């Protein structure tokens, strides 16, 4: 079941990348990101309101949003800064590069996450996972070679650098999620993370 859900998630992320590309075509990145975070916050707001006004309605379900401490808000705020930094870099890269370049670069993020999981959480890779890592590295090399034919230099193009750091911060966020999900309610993290992003984007 979980493998099936992972494939569905991957498919939806692909659709998400296409929507991002369409949204920044002819539009400035910052307003697009602001409305992105605003709509996400508004979509999750009913869960927050119901959890506060009528906690018994959602209690015991994944939609229930418990009250979190001030220190927890601090942890969630850090996640918001990490993800927002990744998004800003990524959106600018997607605006100026074809998806055939940004997509595969972003696909290296799981490899970065795996390395982090090994170093931080002491996880170990099996043979198939190592093969996957090697295939990803080879794919990025081949991609950089083909990118040169399109006039994109992977070591000098600033948008490629933007995409690389966006992926790196995305991997950091994934590792940080592992810590957050072990400690706090995933629904509360999701709402407040979007809320703080919306505030930050409003300031920007």
Rosetta blueprint (number, residue, H / E / L):
1 X L
2 X H
3 X H
4 X H
5 X H
6 X H
7 X H
8 X H
9 X H
10 X H
11 X H
12 X H
13 X H
14 X H
15 X H
16 X H
17 X H
18 X H
19 X H
20 X H
21 X H
22 X H
23 X H
24 X H
25 X L
26 X L
27 X L
28 X L
29 X H
30 X H
31 X H
32 X H
33 X H
34 X H
35 X H
36 X H
37 X H
38 X H
39 X H
40 X H
41 X H
42 X H
43 X H
44 X H
45 X H
46 X H
47 X H
48 X H
49 X H
50 X H
51 X H
52 X H
53 X H
54 X L
55 X H
56 X H
57 X H
58 X H
59 X L
60 X L
61 X L
62 X L
63 X L
64 X L
65 X L
66 X L
67 X L
68 X L
69 X L
70 X H
71 X H
72 X H
73 X H
74 X H
75 X H
76 X H
77 X H
78 X H
79 X H
80 X H
81 X H
82 X H
83 X H
84 X H
85 X H
86 X H
87 X H
88 X H
89 X H
90 X H
91 X H
92 X H
93 X H
94 X H
95 X H
96 X H
97 X L
98 X L
99 X H
100 X H
101 X H
102 X H
103 X H
104 X H
105 X H
106 X H
107 X L
108 X L
109 X H
110 X H
111 X H
112 X H
113 X H
114 X H
115 X H
116 X H
117 X H
118 X H
119 X H
120 X H
121 X L
122 X L
123 X L
124 X L
125 X L
126 X L
127 X H
128 X H
129 X H
130 X H
131 X H
132 X H
133 X H
134 X H
135 X H
136 X H
137 X H
138 X H
139 X H
140 X H
141 X H
142 X H
143 X H
144 X H
145 X H
146 X H
147 X H
148 X H
149 X H
150 X L
151 X L
152 X L
153 X L
154 X L
155 X L
156 X L
157 X L
158 X H
159 X H
160 X H
161 X H
162 X H
163 X H
164 X H
165 X H
166 X H
167 X H
168 X H
169 X H
170 X H
171 X H
172 X H
173 X H
174 X H
175 X H
176 X H
177 X H
178 X H
179 X H
180 X H
181 X H
182 X H
183 X H
184 X L
185 X L
186 X H
187 X H
188 X H
189 X H
190 X H
191 X H
192 X H
193 X H
194 X H
195 X H
196 X H
197 X H
198 X H
199 X H
200 X H
201 X H
202 X H
203 X H
204 X L
